[in-house]
Amino acid sequence: MLEEIQKRKTFAVIAHPDAGKTTLTEKLLLFGGAIQTAGAVKSNKIKKSTTSDFMEIEKQRGISVATSVMSFEYKNKLVNILDTPGHKDFQEDTYRTLTAVDSVILVIDCVKGVEEQTEKLMQVCRMRNTPVLVFINKMDRDGKDPFDLLDELEKKLNIHVQPLSWPINSGTFFKGVYNIKNSSLNLFQAGATKKIDDYIQFDDLNHPSLNEKITTSDADKLREDIELINGVYDPFDIERYRKADLAPVFFGSAVNNFGVQELLDTFIEFAPSPLPRDTDMRLVKPEENKFTGFVFKIHANLDPKHRDRIAFLRVCSGKFERNKFYYHVRQDKQIRFNNPTTFMASEKNIIDEAFSGDVIGLYDSGNFKIGDTLTEGEKLHFKGIPNFSPEIFKEIVNLDPLKTKQLQKGIEQLTDEGVAQLFKSYHGSKNIIGTVGELQFEVIQHRLMHEYQAKCAMESRNYFKACWMTSDQPKKIEEFIKYKANYIFRDKDENFVFLAESQWLLDVAIKDFPEISFHFNSEFKLETASL
Ligand code: G4P
């Protein structure tokens, strides 16, 4: 079993939209031998449509089930790439997917540098100490100075970085990269279809043949840059990377197949195998004999006539076996699965067993919520799947009183899937839906109508933040709930949530109730509101 676990490398590619995540993912699959032609994986359209196109959303849902996990074997390792949505409105999905990986590859556009979404994603990675490998993409375009880019990464993302390859110019004058780790030169050819990077060994950069390869002025500049880098950085320490203290940086151009092989080979060598995971009871180690796992994503069936869904489960320890009964901790019941699936690019296969690090798809008729834990009987819950405060809030107003039940069921099921967050008023029967983007409201309305035949309107509500509360004086929380009754709601796990209408009102609450801590997410140690 240990051998199986150590073989596995489970990760996600993350990026600000348009930096090249899809292109790089596809090229990794191509180089890994999982697909034969680029373009086979997914359409990018939904991400780019500003007005929503429901056919596209449906299509994308289909594609994204197929590409939720892409696995392939490469150099004796089993690589599991977890897909994350490209559209910014679905960023909460991405955050949840990040709970199921052991490392990430972060793609940066060399022209734009660190962008807004990059910062948010890195915040989530830092919270969990996820090791990060950085790929600076689009070197065939006139980008920022590479030293400035490194500086920007350190400052804006609050991480230490160390270049392991170094570019020779960018844009029209891009000549290639020098691999600092292997002391070799990889020359760039635009649009090259070659699959393997051609390295030229250059242990001594002062060798005159370097001038012939890339011109004297570029060779001099490279020598100068590398000397500077060697002066600034210590030799690369893989343990610091695995502890998420240092992010190695590579340069390349995904669309030109350039630097991808180098990235994949380094990833295989460096990236951690499945790591231990924290629960509310104890740390679970991947090599433990007994199976444990948690659900981090749920996908509805595309056929509205069939309500079954696919729950994606990350195996955290032991061996998962088909047709064996497992303990569903939240529901306190035994449950078994006849046809668990794994995914190989676009192929789905029924599997008999899965090991730590694997992600499997379980057909589900409504048993699962995001965050659910399965075990062989032990009562524990995996931690680290928080909900974050949404940015936009709307009240769902029922437009057809005869369909009240369907509407409620639809709302419950869609929010179980994690499409949006549901807040039910503590006094009264208001349903408030919170999301990070407008697109989800359209998706919800559309799906409620088509899958549950429930017609509703969405009315904007001016809430500023959802705040979860803790206090070592429970009486104070009770007092607050009474005092703010109209603004108190319950989330899906029955936690009390204060929906603050403005920063000012939140500040007043913080001042009036100093014994209460207000948090912007459901896992309290993460982000706390302060005056
Ligand atoms: P995303 O998933 O991170 O959102 O980005 P995606 O891969 O879709 O890439 C965004 C755009 O950047 C695409 O162009 C893609 O071709 C381009 N791109 C990716 N890598 C490179 C690169 O190394 N160099 C250059 N110059 N461009 C790159 P598009 O025009 O939006 O789409 P498409 O029609 O080319 O697919």
Residues whose N, C-alpha, C, O or C-beta is under 5 A from the ligand:
A	BS01	G4P	A15 H16 P17 D18 A19 G20 K21 T22 T23 L24 N44 G86 N137 K138 M139 D140 R141 G252 S253 A254 V255 N256
